[in-house]
Amino acid sequence: FATREYTDDQYAEELERLEKAFTPLVLKCKELGRAMRIGTNHGSLSDRIMNRYGDSPLGMVESALEFVRLCRKCNYHEIILSMKASNPKVMIEAYRLLVARLNEEGPDWNYPLHLGVTEAGEGEDGRIKSAIGIGALLEDGIGDTVRVSLTEDSVHEIPVCRELVKKYNALWEQQPARKLAAQVSLTVTEKRDPFTYTRRPTPEYFIGDLLLHLGKDHPQRVELPMPLTARIGDIDRKST
């Protein structure tokens, strides 16, 4: 992107140009009764946003809010918002920050959200990345529609979507249980910062037989099933 320091006046001029270009589309959608998705992509932020906020979740949120304000100036509210990134951590942070900003603006800013991890990949990797990004936000109660973006034939995306939302659709149907859970959650104090990624702190463990250090700053380890006939003493410790 073009490196440039924008003064407040220059930034305002850029927003005026954006308004002139964007407003006709908003008015046409309003006239025809069409809905619009305002989607910010982590990999395609404008030079204006990049120079002021950087390639960050904050920049993604500010970019979307600029367009939302223009829609509201036209009294147009048939919009849905998305904050997509190929990195699930960035995506999660951006959506959480967006929700916080919308809540600050007031109840009439409660627009629906479309969740997705952009270009998640294929096979197991794509499904895992989508489950991490979309699932974490659904657990927060964030999200109205979802899209699993796999680099495969698009028909393979639908079963993954259905599997991800199945639990939450079932919970939504259990209204009394949901209300009770909401009341209980109010008594729990959140000690993490929901807008930035930090690894959950864990103590360090040492498994002497396998010469393994676990937890704390050590890398995550994957546990695999062993044949029933295998014993710990038979394992080559060097390969472990």
C-alpha positions in Angstrom: 0.0 0.0 0.0 1.1 3.6 -0.5 2.8 5.0 2.6 1.4 8.4 3.5 0.7 10.4 6.6 -2.9 11.6 6.5 -3.7 14.8 8.5 -7.2 15.0 10.0 -8.3 17.3 7.1 -6.9 14.9 4.5 -8.6 12.0 6.1 -11.9 13.8 6.1 -11.5 14.6 2.4 -11.0 10.9 1.7 -14.2 10.1 3.6 -16.0 12.7 1.5 -14.9 11.1 -1.7 -15.9 7.7 -0.3 -19.4 9.1 0.6 -19.9 10.5 -3.0 -18.9 7.1 -4.5 -20.8 4.9 -2.1 -24.1 6.8 -1.5 -25.6 6.1 -4.9 -25.3 2.4 -4.3 -26.9 2.7 -0.9 -29.8 4.7 -2.3 -30.4 2.2 -5.1 -30.4 -0.7 -2.5 -32.9 1.2 -0.4 -35.1 2.0 -3.4 -35.2 -1.7 -4.5 -35.5 -3.1 -1.0 -32.2 -5.0 -1.2 -29.9 -5.9 1.7 -26.2 -5.3 1.7 -23.2 -7.0 3.3 -20.5 -4.7 4.5 -17.5 -7.0 4.5 -14.0 -6.0 5.7 -11.2 -8.3 4.6 -8.0 -8.4 6.6 -6.0 -8.7 3.3 -7.6 -5.8 1.4 -7.8 -2.7 3.7 -7.5 0.7 2.0 -4.4 2.8 2.1 -6.2 5.3 4.3 -7.0 2.7 6.9 -3.6 1.0 6.7 -1.7 4.2 7.3 -3.8 5.3 10.3 -4.6 1.9 12.0 -2.3 -0.6 10.4 -3.1 -4.0 9.2 -5.0 -4.8 12.4 -8.4 -5.8 13.7 -8.9 -2.2 14.8 -8.4 -1.1 11.2 -10.9 -3.7 10.0 -13.5 -2.5 12.5 -13.0 1.2 11.7 -13.2 0.5 8.0 -16.6 -1.2 8.4 -17.9 1.5 10.7 -17.1 4.2 8.1 -19.5 2.4 5.7 -22.1 1.8 8.3 -22.2 5.5 9.2 -22.8 6.4 5.5 -25.6 3.9 5.4 -27.2 5.4 8.4 -27.0 8.9 6.9 -29.3 7.6 4.2 -31.5 5.9 6.9 -30.6 2.6 5.4 -30.3 -0.3 7.8 -30.7 -3.5 5.8 -27.1 -4.4 6.3 -25.1 -7.3 7.7 -21.4 -7.0 8.8 -18.5 -9.4 8.4 -14.8 -9.2 9.5 -13.0 -11.9 7.6 -9.4 -13.0 7.8 -7.5 -16.1 6.9 -6.0 -16.1 10.4 -8.6 -17.2 13.0 -7.0 -15.2 15.8 -7.3 -12.0 13.8 -10.8 -12.8 12.8 -11.9 -13.6 16.4 -10.4 -10.4 17.7 -12.0 -8.3 15.0 -15.5 -9.6 15.6 -15.2 -9.2 19.3 -14.0 -5.6 18.9 -16.7 -4.9 16.4 -19.4 -6.1 18.8 -18.0 -3.9 21.6 -18.0 -0.9 19.3 -21.5 -1.5 18.2 -22.6 -1.8 21.8 -21.0 1.5 22.6 -22.9 3.2 19.8 -26.3 2.1 21.1 -29.0 -0.5 20.8 -30.1 0.7 17.3 -26.6 -0.4 16.0 -27.3 -4.0 16.7 -26.7 -5.2 13.1 -26.5 -9.0 12.3 -23.0 -10.5 11.8 -21.8 -12.9 9.1 -18.9 -15.2 10.3 -16.2 -16.8 8.2 -12.5 -17.5 7.9 -11.3 -16.4 4.5 -9.5 -19.0 2.4 -9.4 -21.4 5.2 -7.8 -24.1 3.0 -8.8 -27.6 2.2 -9.2 -30.9 3.9 -8.6 -31.2 7.6 -6.7 -27.8 7.8 -9.5 -25.8 6.4 -12.1 -27.4 8.6 -10.1 -27.0 11.7 -9.4 -23.3 11.0 -13.1 -22.7 10.3 -14.1 -24.5 13.4 -11.7 -22.5 15.6 -12.7 -19.1 14.2 -16.4 -19.6 13.8 -16.8 -21.9 16.8 -15.1 -19.5 19.2 -17.4 -16.7 18.2 -20.6 -18.8 18.3 -19.5 -19.8 21.9 -19.5 -16.1 22.7 -23.0 -15.8 21.3 -21.7 -13.8 18.3 -22.9 -14.5 14.8 -26.1 -14.8 12.7 -25.0 -16.5 9.5 -21.8 -18.5 8.7 -19.7 -19.3 5.6 -17.1 -22.0 5.6 -14.6 -21.0 2.8 -12.7 -24.1 1.6 -10.5 -24.4 -1.4 -12.6 -27.3 -2.6 -15.8 -27.7 -4.5 -18.3 -25.5 -2.7 -20.7 -28.3 -2.1 -18.3 -29.6 0.6 -18.7 -26.4 2.6 -22.4 -27.0 3.5 -21.9 -30.1 5.7 -19.2 -28.3 7.7 -21.5 -25.3 8.2 -24.3 -27.5 9.4 -22.1 -29.4 11.8 -20.7 -26.1 13.3 -24.1 -24.5 13.8 -26.0 -27.6 15.0 -25.1 -27.2 18.6 -26.1 -23.5 18.7 -29.3 -23.9 16.9 -30.3 -26.6 19.3 -29.4 -24.3 22.3 -31.4 -21.5 20.7 -34.5 -23.7 20.7 -34.1 -24.4 24.4 -35.3 -21.0 25.5 -35.7 -21.6 29.2 -32.2 -23.2 29.4 -30.7 -20.3 27.5 -32.2 -17.7 29.8 -30.9 -19.6 32.8 -27.4 -19.8 31.3 -27.4 -16.1 30.6 -28.3 -15.3 34.2 -25.5 -17.6 35.5 -22.9 -16.1 33.1 -23.5 -12.7 34.6 -22.0 -13.9 37.9 -18.8 -15.1 36.2 -16.0 -12.5 36.0 -14.0 -12.7 32.7 -10.3 -12.4 33.5 -9.0 -12.5 29.9 -8.9 -9.7 27.4 -11.4 -10.8 24.7 -10.0 -8.4 22.1 -6.4 -9.6 21.9 -5.0 -13.1 21.6 -2.9 -14.5 24.5 -2.1 -18.1 25.2 -3.9 -19.4 28.3 -1.3 -19.7 31.1 -0.7 -23.2 32.4 1.8 -24.7 34.9 4.8 -26.7 33.7 4.6 -30.5 34.0 7.4 -33.1 33.7 6.7 -36.7 32.7 9.9 -38.5 33.8 9.3 -41.8 32.0 9.0 -40.0 28.6 11.4 -37.1 29.3 8.6 -34.7 28.4 8.1 -31.1 29.6 4.5 -30.0 29.1 2.6 -26.7 29.7 4.0 -23.2 30.4 6.0 -22.0 27.3 6.5 -25.4 25.8 5.0 -26.2 22.4 1.7 -28.0 22.3 2.0 -31.8 21.9 -0.4 -34.1 20.0 -1.4 -37.3 21.7 -1.9 -40.3 19.4 -3.3 -43.7 20.3 -0.8 -46.5 20.8 -1.3 -50.2 19.9 -2.6 -52.3 22.7 0.6 -54.4 22.6 2.9 -51.5 23.0 4.4 -50.6 26.4 6.1 -47.3 27.4 9.3 -49.2 28.0 9.3 -50.4 24.3 9.3 -46.8 22.9 12.5 -45.4 21.5 12.9 -42.4 23.7 15.1 -40.6 21.0 12.2 -40.8 18.5 9.8 -39.6 21.2 
